Amino acid sequence: MPMSGPTNGVVCKRCKQPIKLDHTDRLAEEFSLACPHCGHRTFYRDKEIKPLGGEK
């Protein structure tokens, strides 16, 4: 089974869980996301996107 590389995303500002982003090349400088873990929606900046680690 092939291993995927790092997944990019942001960290929820409320529950601190990672939010994975499938595509980051077309995001605006500021964008809104709802956390799939706690449901909190807030704005994030493109500078907050970072590698979250690969899945094994």
mmCIF file of the N, C-alpha and C atoms, coordinates in Angstrom:
data_MODEL
# 
_entry.id   MODEL 
# 
loop_
_atom_site.group_PDB 
_atom_site.id 
_atom_site.type_symbol 
_atom_site.label_atom_id 
_atom_site.label_alt_id 
_atom_site.label_comp_id 
_atom_site.label_asym_id 
_atom_site.label_entity_id 
_atom_site.label_seq_id 
_atom_site.pdbx_PDB_ins_code 
_atom_site.Cartn_x 
_atom_site.Cartn_y 
_atom_site.Cartn_z 
_atom_site.occupancy 
_atom_site.B_iso_or_equiv 
_atom_site.pdbx_formal_charge 
_atom_site.auth_seq_id 
_atom_site.auth_comp_id 
_atom_site.auth_asym_id 
_atom_site.auth_atom_id 
_atom_site.pdbx_PDB_model_num 
ATOM 1   N N  . MET A 1 1  ? 0.849   -1.174 0.000  1.00 0.00 ? 1  MET A N  1 
ATOM 2   C CA . MET A 1 1  ? 0.000   0.000  0.000  1.00 0.00 ? 1  MET A CA 1 
ATOM 3   C C  . MET A 1 1  ? 0.896   1.240  0.000  1.00 0.00 ? 1  MET A C  1 
ATOM 4   N N  . PRO A 1 2  ? 0.689   2.174  -0.944 1.00 0.00 ? 2  PRO A N  1 
ATOM 5   C CA . PRO A 1 2  ? 1.550   3.359  -1.001 1.00 0.00 ? 2  PRO A CA 1 
ATOM 6   C C  . PRO A 1 2  ? 1.266   4.310  0.146  1.00 0.00 ? 2  PRO A C  1 
ATOM 7   N N  . MET A 1 3  ? 2.324   4.982  0.584  1.00 0.00 ? 3  MET A N  1 
ATOM 8   C CA . MET A 1 3  ? 2.188   5.968  1.654  1.00 0.00 ? 3  MET A CA 1 
ATOM 9   C C  . MET A 1 3  ? 2.032   7.342  1.020  1.00 0.00 ? 3  MET A C  1 
ATOM 10  N N  . SER A 1 4  ? 1.101   8.118  1.525  1.00 0.00 ? 4  SER A N  1 
ATOM 11  C CA . SER A 1 4  ? 0.925   9.464  1.003  1.00 0.00 ? 4  SER A CA 1 
ATOM 12  C C  . SER A 1 4  ? 1.880   10.409 1.715  1.00 0.00 ? 4  SER A C  1 
ATOM 13  N N  . GLY A 1 5  ? 2.181   11.512 1.063  1.00 0.00 ? 5  GLY A N  1 
ATOM 14  C CA . GLY A 1 5  ? 3.075   12.500 1.639  1.00 0.00 ? 5  GLY A CA 1 
ATOM 15  C C  . GLY A 1 5  ? 2.358   13.346 2.658  1.00 0.00 ? 5  GLY A C  1 
ATOM 16  N N  . PRO A 1 6  ? 3.001   14.403 3.105  1.00 0.00 ? 6  PRO A N  1 
ATOM 17  C CA . PRO A 1 6  ? 2.385   15.273 4.099  1.00 0.00 ? 6  PRO A CA 1 
ATOM 18  C C  . PRO A 1 6  ? 1.083   15.879 3.589  1.00 0.00 ? 6  PRO A C  1 
ATOM 19  N N  . THR A 1 7  ? 0.119   16.002 4.459  1.00 0.00 ? 7  THR A N  1 
ATOM 20  C CA . THR A 1 7  ? -1.147  16.650 4.156  1.00 0.00 ? 7  THR A CA 1 
ATOM 21  C C  . THR A 1 7  ? -1.093  18.046 4.746  1.00 0.00 ? 7  THR A C  1 
ATOM 22  N N  . ASN A 1 8  ? -1.510  19.025 3.962  1.00 0.00 ? 8  ASN A N  1 
ATOM 23  C CA . ASN A 1 8  ? -1.524  20.399 4.451  1.00 0.00 ? 8  ASN A CA 1 
ATOM 24  C C  . ASN A 1 8  ? -2.850  20.696 5.120  1.00 0.00 ? 8  ASN A C  1 
ATOM 25  N N  . GLY A 1 9  ? -2.809  21.600 6.075  1.00 0.00 ? 9  GLY A N  1 
ATOM 26  C CA . GLY A 1 9  ? -4.030  21.992 6.757  1.00 0.00 ? 9  GLY A CA 1 
ATOM 27  C C  . GLY A 1 9  ? -3.764  23.057 7.794  1.00 0.00 ? 9  GLY A C  1 
ATOM 28  N N  . VAL A 1 10 ? -4.768  23.293 8.608  1.00 0.00 ? 10 VAL A N  1 
ATOM 29  C CA . VAL A 1 10 ? -4.676  24.259 9.695  1.00 0.00 ? 10 VAL A CA 1 
ATOM 30  C C  . VAL A 1 10 ? -5.101  23.556 10.986 1.00 0.00 ? 10 VAL A C  1 
ATOM 31  N N  . VAL A 1 11 ? -4.879  24.209 12.113 1.00 0.00 ? 11 VAL A N  1 
ATOM 32  C CA . VAL A 1 11 ? -5.264  23.660 13.404 1.00 0.00 ? 11 VAL A CA 1 
ATOM 33  C C  . VAL A 1 11 ? -6.449  24.476 13.923 1.00 0.00 ? 11 VAL A C  1 
ATOM 34  N N  . CYS A 1 12 ? -7.503  23.777 14.364 1.00 0.00 ? 12 CYS A N  1 
ATOM 35  C CA . CYS A 1 12 ? -8.697  24.446 14.887 1.00 0.00 ? 12 CYS A CA 1 
ATOM 36  C C  . CYS A 1 12 ? -8.310  25.338 16.066 1.00 0.00 ? 12 CYS A C  1 
ATOM 37  N N  . LYS A 1 13 ? -8.827  26.549 16.058 1.00 0.00 ? 13 LYS A N  1 
ATOM 38  C CA . LYS A 1 13 ? -8.502  27.503 17.113 1.00 0.00 ? 13 LYS A CA 1 
ATOM 39  C C  . LYS A 1 13 ? -9.233  27.194 18.420 1.00 0.00 ? 13 LYS A C  1 
ATOM 40  N N  . ARG A 1 14 ? -10.274 26.386 18.367 1.00 0.00 ? 14 ARG A N  1 
ATOM 41  C CA . ARG A 1 14 ? -11.016 26.046 19.587 1.00 0.00 ? 14 ARG A CA 1 
ATOM 42  C C  . ARG A 1 14 ? -10.538 24.717 20.186 1.00 0.00 ? 14 ARG A C  1 
ATOM 43  N N  . CYS A 1 15 ? -10.572 23.618 19.391 1.00 0.00 ? 15 CYS A N  1 
ATOM 44  C CA . CYS A 1 15 ? -10.268 22.296 19.960 1.00 0.00 ? 15 CYS A CA 1 
ATOM 45  C C  . CYS A 1 15 ? -8.848  21.814 19.640 1.00 0.00 ? 15 CYS A C  1 
ATOM 46  N N  . LYS A 1 16 ? -8.099  22.580 18.843 1.00 0.00 ? 16 LYS A N  1 
ATOM 47  C CA . LYS A 1 16 ? -6.695  22.290 18.531 1.00 0.00 ? 16 LYS A CA 1 
ATOM 48  C C  . LYS A 1 16 ? -6.492  21.013 17.706 1.00 0.00 ? 16 LYS A C  1 
ATOM 49  N N  . GLN A 1 17 ? -7.551  20.514 17.057 1.00 0.00 ? 17 GLN A N  1 
ATOM 50  C CA . GLN A 1 17 ? -7.438  19.345 16.197 1.00 0.00 ? 17 GLN A CA 1 
ATOM 51  C C  . GLN A 1 17 ? -7.074  19.801 14.784 1.00 0.00 ? 17 GLN A C  1 
ATOM 52  N N  . PRO A 1 18 ? -6.347  18.971 14.014 1.00 0.00 ? 18 PRO A N  1 
ATOM 53  C CA . PRO A 1 18 ? -5.987  19.346 12.654 1.00 0.00 ? 18 PRO A CA 1 
ATOM 54  C C  . PRO A 1 18 ? -7.193  19.321 11.724 1.00 0.00 ? 18 PRO A C  1 
ATOM 55  N N  . ILE A 1 19 ? -7.236  20.260 10.799 1.00 0.00 ? 19 ILE A N  1 
ATOM 56  C CA . ILE A 1 19 ? -8.254  20.312 9.744  1.00 0.00 ? 19 ILE A CA 1 
ATOM 57  C C  . ILE A 1 19 ? -7.508  20.158 8.428  1.00 0.00 ? 19 ILE A C  1 
ATOM 58  N N  . LYS A 1 20 ? -7.704  19.042 7.763  1.00 0.00 ? 20 LYS A N  1 
ATOM 59  C CA . LYS A 1 20 ? -6.994  18.760 6.517  1.00 0.00 ? 20 LYS A CA 1 
ATOM 60  C C  . LYS A 1 20 ? -7.597  19.553 5.369  1.00 0.00 ? 20 LYS A C  1 
ATOM 61  N N  . LEU A 1 21 ? -6.726  20.033 4.478  1.00 0.00 ? 21 LEU A N  1 
ATOM 62  C CA . LEU A 1 21 ? -7.144  20.748 3.282  1.00 0.00 ? 21 LEU A CA 1 
ATOM 63  C C  . LEU A 1 21 ? -6.690  19.944 2.069  1.00 0.00 ? 21 LEU A C  1 
ATOM 64  N N  . ASP A 1 22 ? -7.630  19.587 1.198  1.00 0.00 ? 22 ASP A N  1 
ATOM 65  C CA . ASP A 1 22 ? -7.284  18.809 0.016  1.00 0.00 ? 22 ASP A CA 1 
ATOM 66  C C  . ASP A 1 22 ? -6.497  19.635 -0.994 1.00 0.00 ? 22 ASP A C  1 
ATOM 67  N N  . HIS A 1 23 ? -6.924  20.873 -1.214 1.00 0.00 ? 23 HIS A N  1 
ATOM 68  C CA . HIS A 1 23 ? -6.270  21.743 -2.191 1.00 0.00 ? 23 HIS A CA 1 
ATOM 69  C C  . HIS A 1 23 ? -5.978  23.086 -1.545 1.00 0.00 ? 23 HIS A C  1 
ATOM 70  N N  . THR A 1 24 ? -4.742  23.518 -1.621 1.00 0.00 ? 24 THR A N  1 
ATOM 71  C CA . THR A 1 24 ? -4.388  24.817 -1.039 1.00 0.00 ? 24 THR A CA 1 
ATOM 72  C C  . THR A 1 24 ? -3.958  25.822 -2.097 1.00 0.00 ? 24 THR A C  1 
ATOM 73  N N  . ASP A 1 25 ? -3.878  25.398 -3.346 1.00 0.00 ? 25 ASP A N  1 
ATOM 74  C CA . ASP A 1 25 ? -3.362  26.292 -4.388 1.00 0.00 ? 25 ASP A CA 1 
ATOM 75  C C  . ASP A 1 25 ? -4.356  27.367 -4.808 1.00 0.00 ? 25 ASP A C  1 
ATOM 76  N N  . ARG A 1 26 ? -5.651  27.195 -4.541 1.00 0.00 ? 26 ARG A N  1 
ATOM 77  C CA . ARG A 1 26 ? -6.646  28.175 -4.981 1.00 0.00 ? 26 ARG A CA 1 
ATOM 78  C C  . ARG A 1 26 ? -7.329  28.908 -3.829 1.00 0.00 ? 26 ARG A C  1 
ATOM 79  N N  . LEU A 1 27 ? -6.790  28.804 -2.639 1.00 0.00 ? 27 LEU A N  1 
ATOM 80  C CA . LEU A 1 27 ? -7.400  29.480 -1.494 1.00 0.00 ? 27 LEU A CA 1 
ATOM 81  C C  . LEU A 1 27 ? -7.101  30.970 -1.507 1.00 0.00 ? 27 LEU A C  1 
ATOM 82  N N  . ALA A 1 28 ? -8.056  31.738 -1.008 1.00 0.00 ? 28 ALA A N  1 
ATOM 83  C CA . ALA A 1 28 ? -7.842  33.174 -0.855 1.00 0.00 ? 28 ALA A CA 1 
ATOM 84  C C  . ALA A 1 28 ? -6.885  33.415 0.314  1.00 0.00 ? 28 ALA A C  1 
ATOM 85  N N  . GLU A 1 29 ? -6.448  34.660 0.448  1.00 0.00 ? 29 GLU A N  1 
ATOM 86  C CA . GLU A 1 29 ? -5.542  34.998 1.549  1.00 0.00 ? 29 GLU A CA 1 
ATOM 87  C C  . GLU A 1 29 ? -6.205  34.741 2.901  1.00 0.00 ? 29 GLU A C  1 
ATOM 88  N N  . GLU A 1 30 ? -7.523  34.939 2.966  1.00 0.00 ? 30 GLU A N  1 
ATOM 89  C CA . GLU A 1 30 ? -8.280  34.652 4.179  1.00 0.00 ? 30 GLU A CA 1 
ATOM 90  C C  . GLU A 1 30 ? -9.485  33.799 3.777  1.00 0.00 ? 30 GLU A C  1 
ATOM 91  N N  . PHE A 1 31 ? -9.744  32.722 4.536  1.00 0.00 ? 31 PHE A N  1 
ATOM 92  C CA . PHE A 1 31 ? -10.833 31.807 4.194  1.00 0.00 ? 31 PHE A CA 1 
ATOM 93  C C  . PHE A 1 31 ? -11.476 31.291 5.474  1.00 0.00 ? 31 PHE A C  1 
ATOM 94  N N  . SER A 1 32 ? -12.718 30.838 5.370  1.00 0.00 ? 32 SER A N  1 
ATOM 95  C CA . SER A 1 32 ? -13.484 30.361 6.510  1.00 0.00 ? 32 SER A CA 1 
ATOM 96  C C  . SER A 1 32 ? -13.634 28.847 6.420  1.00 0.00 ? 32 SER A C  1 
ATOM 97  N N  . LEU A 1 33 ? -13.433 28.175 7.550  1.00 0.00 ? 33 LEU A N  1 
ATOM 98  C CA . LEU A 1 33 ? -13.593 26.725 7.631  1.00 0.00 ? 33 LEU A CA 1 
ATOM 99  C C  . LEU A 1 33 ? -14.329 26.360 8.903  1.00 0.00 ? 33 LEU A C  1 
ATOM 100 N N  . ALA A 1 34 ? -15.134 25.285 8.813  1.00 0.00 ? 34 ALA A N  1 
ATOM 101 C CA . ALA A 1 34 ? -15.747 24.715 10.001 1.00 0.00 ? 34 ALA A CA 1 
ATOM 102 C C  . ALA A 1 34 ? -14.926 23.492 10.389 1.00 0.00 ? 34 ALA A C  1 
ATOM 103 N N  . CYS A 1 35 ? -14.660 23.335 11.652 1.00 0.00 ? 35 CYS A N  1 
ATOM 104 C CA . CYS A 1 35 ? -13.906 22.190 12.151 1.00 0.00 ? 35 CYS A CA 1 
ATOM 105 C C  . CYS A 1 35 ? -14.792 20.947 12.094 1.00 0.00 ? 35 CYS A C  1 
ATOM 106 N N  . PRO A 1 36 ? -14.315 19.859 11.486 1.00 0.00 ? 36 PRO A N  1 
ATOM 107 C CA . PRO A 1 36 ? -15.124 18.636 11.444 1.00 0.00 ? 36 PRO A CA 1 
ATOM 108 C C  . PRO A 1 36 ? -15.217 17.941 12.807 1.00 0.00 ? 36 PRO A C  1 
ATOM 109 N N  . HIS A 1 37 ? -14.396 18.345 13.752 1.00 0.00 ? 37 HIS A N  1 
ATOM 110 C CA . HIS A 1 37 ? -14.381 17.719 15.077 1.00 0.00 ? 37 HIS A CA 1 
ATOM 111 C C  . HIS A 1 37 ? -15.346 18.400 16.046 1.00 0.00 ? 37 HIS A C  1 
ATOM 112 N N  . CYS A 1 38 ? -15.256 19.739 16.172 1.00 0.00 ? 38 CYS A N  1 
ATOM 113 C CA . CYS A 1 38 ? -16.087 20.444 17.152 1.00 0.00 ? 38 CYS A CA 1 
ATOM 114 C C  . CYS A 1 38 ? -17.163 21.331 16.510 1.00 0.00 ? 38 CYS A C  1 
ATOM 115 N N  . GLY A 1 39 ? -17.091 21.550 15.193 1.00 0.00 ? 39 GLY A N  1 
ATOM 116 C CA . GLY A 1 39 ? -18.096 22.343 14.496 1.00 0.00 ? 39 GLY A CA 1 
ATOM 117 C C  . GLY A 1 39 ? -17.857 23.840 14.509 1.00 0.00 ? 39 GLY A C  1 
ATOM 118 N N  . HIS A 1 40 ? -16.835 24.307 15.219 1.00 0.00 ? 40 HIS A N  1 
ATOM 119 C CA . HIS A 1 40 ? -16.542 25.740 15.302 1.00 0.00 ? 40 HIS A CA 1 
ATOM 120 C C  . HIS A 1 40 ? -16.085 26.258 13.944 1.00 0.00 ? 40 HIS A C  1 
ATOM 121 N N  . ARG A 1 41 ? -16.686 27.359 13.477 1.00 0.00 ? 41 ARG A N  1 
ATOM 122 C CA . ARG A 1 41 ? -16.294 27.977 12.208 1.00 0.00 ? 41 ARG A CA 1 
ATOM 123 C C  . ARG A 1 41 ? -15.573 29.277 12.504 1.00 0.00 ? 41 ARG A C  1 
ATOM 124 N N  . THR A 1 42 ? -14.437 29.477 11.840 1.00 0.00 ? 42 THR A N  1 
ATOM 125 C CA . THR A 1 42 ? -13.682 30.717 12.010 1.00 0.00 ? 42 THR A CA 1 
ATOM 126 C C  . THR A 1 42 ? -12.865 30.972 10.754 1.00 0.00 ? 42 THR A C  1 
ATOM 127 N N  . PHE A 1 43 ? -12.268 32.156 10.695 1.00 0.00 ? 43 PHE A N  1 
ATOM 128 C CA . PHE A 1 43 ? -11.421 32.531 9.571  1.00 0.00 ? 43 PHE A CA 1 
ATOM 129 C C  . PHE A 1 43 ? -9.976  32.136 9.832  1.00 0.00 ? 43 PHE A C  1 
ATOM 130 N N  . TYR A 1 44 ? -9.317  31.722 8.777  1.00 0.00 ? 44 TYR A N  1 
ATOM 131 C CA . TYR A 1 44 ? -7.894  31.393 8.807  1.00 0.00 ? 44 TYR A CA 1 
ATOM 132 C C  . TYR A 1 44 ? -7.214  32.167 7.697  1.00 0.00 ? 44 TYR A C  1 
ATOM 133 N N  . ARG A 1 45 ? -5.931  32.410 7.864  1.00 0.00 ? 45 ARG A N  1 
ATOM 134 C CA . ARG A 1 45 ? -5.131  33.090 6.840  1.00 0.00 ? 45 ARG A CA 1 
ATOM 135 C C  . ARG A 1 45 ? -4.260  32.045 6.154  1.00 0.00 ? 45 ARG A C  1 
ATOM 136 N N  . ASP A 1 46 ? -3.909  32.318 4.897  1.00 0.00 ? 46 ASP A N  1 
ATOM 137 C CA . ASP A 1 46 ? -3.103  31.351 4.145  1.00 0.00 ? 46 ASP A CA 1 
ATOM 138 C C  . ASP A 1 46 ? -1.752  31.086 4.805  1.00 0.00 ? 46 ASP A C  1 
ATOM 139 N N  . LYS A 1 47 ? -1.262  32.010 5.598  1.00 0.00 ? 47 LYS A N  1 
ATOM 140 C CA . LYS A 1 47 ? 0.018   31.820 6.301  1.00 0.00 ? 47 LYS A CA 1 
ATOM 141 C C  . LYS A 1 47 ? -0.091  30.799 7.445  1.00 0.00 ? 47 LYS A C  1 
ATOM 142 N N  . GLU A 1 48 ? -1.315  30.442 7.839  1.00 0.00 ? 48 GLU A N  1 
ATOM 143 C CA . GLU A 1 48 ? -1.519  29.458 8.906  1.00 0.00 ? 48 GLU A CA 1 
ATOM 144 C C  . GLU A 1 48 ? -1.501  28.016 8.391  1.00 0.00 ? 48 GLU A C  1 
ATOM 145 N N  . ILE A 1 49 ? -1.480  27.819 7.079  1.00 0.00 ? 49 ILE A N  1 
ATOM 146 C CA . ILE A 1 49 ? -1.456  26.476 6.497  1.00 0.00 ? 49 ILE A CA 1 
ATOM 147 C C  . ILE A 1 49 ? -0.068  25.881 6.705  1.00 0.00 ? 49 ILE A C  1 
ATOM 148 N N  . LYS A 1 50 ? -0.048  24.618 7.180  1.00 0.00 ? 50 LYS A N  1 
ATOM 149 C CA . LYS A 1 50 ? 1.225   23.962 7.421  1.00 0.00 ? 50 LYS A CA 1 
ATOM 150 C C  . LYS A 1 50 ? 1.073   22.452 7.168  1.00 0.00 ? 50 LYS A C  1 
ATOM 151 N N  . PRO A 1 51 ? 2.178   21.744 7.000  1.00 0.00 ? 51 PRO A N  1 
ATOM 152 C CA . PRO A 1 51 ? 2.092   20.285 6.847  1.00 0.00 ? 51 PRO A CA 1 
ATOM 153 C C  . PRO A 1 51 ? 1.613   19.647 8.148  1.00 0.00 ? 51 PRO A C  1 
ATOM 154 N N  . LEU A 1 52 ? 0.661   18.725 8.035  1.00 0.00 ? 52 LEU A N  1 
ATOM 155 C CA . LEU A 1 52 ? 0.111   18.056 9.210  1.00 0.00 ? 52 LEU A CA 1 
ATOM 156 C C  . LEU A 1 52 ? 0.710   16.663 9.414  1.00 0.00 ? 52 LEU A C  1 
ATOM 157 N N  . GLY A 1 53 ? 1.526   16.222 8.495  1.00 0.00 ? 53 GLY A N  1 
ATOM 158 C CA . GLY A 1 53 ? 2.121   14.884 8.602  1.00 0.00 ? 53 GLY A CA 1 
ATOM 159 C C  . GLY A 1 53 ? 1.446   13.909 7.661  1.00 0.00 ? 53 GLY A C  1 
ATOM 160 N N  . GLY A 1 54 ? 2.161   12.862 7.277  1.00 0.00 ? 54 GLY A N  1 
ATOM 161 C CA . GLY A 1 54 ? 1.619   11.866 6.348  1.00 0.00 ? 54 GLY A CA 1 
ATOM 162 C C  . GLY A 1 54 ? 0.839   10.796 7.064  1.00 0.00 ? 54 GLY A C  1 
ATOM 163 N N  . GLU A 1 55 ? -0.039  10.137 6.325  1.00 0.00 ? 55 GLU A N  1 
ATOM 164 C CA . GLU A 1 55 ? -0.796  9.018  6.873  1.00 0.00 ? 55 GLU A CA 1 
ATOM 165 C C  . GLU A 1 55 ? -0.091  7.728  6.492  1.00 0.00 ? 55 GLU A C  1 
ATOM 166 N N  . LYS A 1 56 ? -0.027  6.786  7.402  1.00 0.00 ? 56 LYS A N  1 
ATOM 167 C CA . LYS A 1 56 ? 0.662   5.528  7.143  1.00 0.00 ? 56 LYS A CA 1 
ATOM 168 C C  . LYS A 1 56 ? -0.314  4.387  7.032  1.00 0.00 ? 56 LYS A C  1 
# 
